[in-house]
Amino acid sequence: MRGLVALDLDGTLLGEDCTISPGHERAVREIRRLGFAVALATGRPLLSSRWVHAHLDLDTPLVCFNGGWVGWIDQPPFAWLPLSERQVNRILAELAVFPGSASCYPAADEWWMDRETDHTRGWADLYRVPIRFGDLTPWRGPSCKIMFVADSTIIPVAVAGLTAALGPGFQVVMSQPDRLEILPGGVTKAWGLERLAQRLGVPREQVWAVGDQHNDVEMVAWAGHGCAMGQAPHRLRAVARHLLPGVSARGLCALPALLARLG
């Protein structure tokens, strides 16, 4: 193995319609042909990442829930740091002041949402998964993370408000313009990717990581070769070693040549 390539899903490997372009499929095959292992590193739950892993015929562990769950499909995770029941209920109480919908994940393959809104209508089909709806309070047991979905004008305000209210014991990050994620403090994609690389015996300098959003910053900064997609925000581009074209330009197609030259 020449190294490890960790790919974010939405906005990196997947387009806006949540599908993989033929060009990106070919890029993944070429990366593997060059001798690199390919792993998925996503904010998504395992539930909505499984089909991508299967479609690309990958055999690597996944980094899901923004780093909070790391493992092979259909096996117990070898790294997992969920929110406790008490933490979940505290977060839900803080979120109650913002208009939007909250999601909890009691297991890697289970997704609960408190309400369906115009913004989230059709998500079960879009993400190819069952979503259960119901009152989340009071929450019982742990949750792999909490996701909050709202209008893009609300999310930055909610991130700032929650960060101030919850304090350093929680990680609050925008994962897309219309959603934020909350995990225990210190849990990021870098946290998960570091444990994945250790498990596979790949040194940090041989790890490549590609992302496009604020929740990819720590991962891209940690990797020996951090890559930002062309549409990435300035904060991510600033820590990236390499800049790829945007997802609409099939940016991952440029990665194999970069790996062949520098990997």
Secondary structure, DSSP 8 states (H G I E B T S, - for coil): --EEEEE-TBTTTB-TTS-B-HHHHHHHHHHHHTTEEEEEB-SS-GGGTHHHHHHTT--S-EEEGGGTEEE-TTS--SEE--B-HHHHHHHHHHHTTSSSEEEEEEETTEEEES---TTTTTHHHHHTS--EES---S--S-BS-EEEE--TTTHHHHHHHHHHHH-TTEEEEEEETTEEEEEETT-SHHHHHHHHHHHHT--GGGEEEEE-SGGGHHHHHHSSEEEE-TT--HHHHHH-SEE---GGGTGGGGHHHHHHHH-
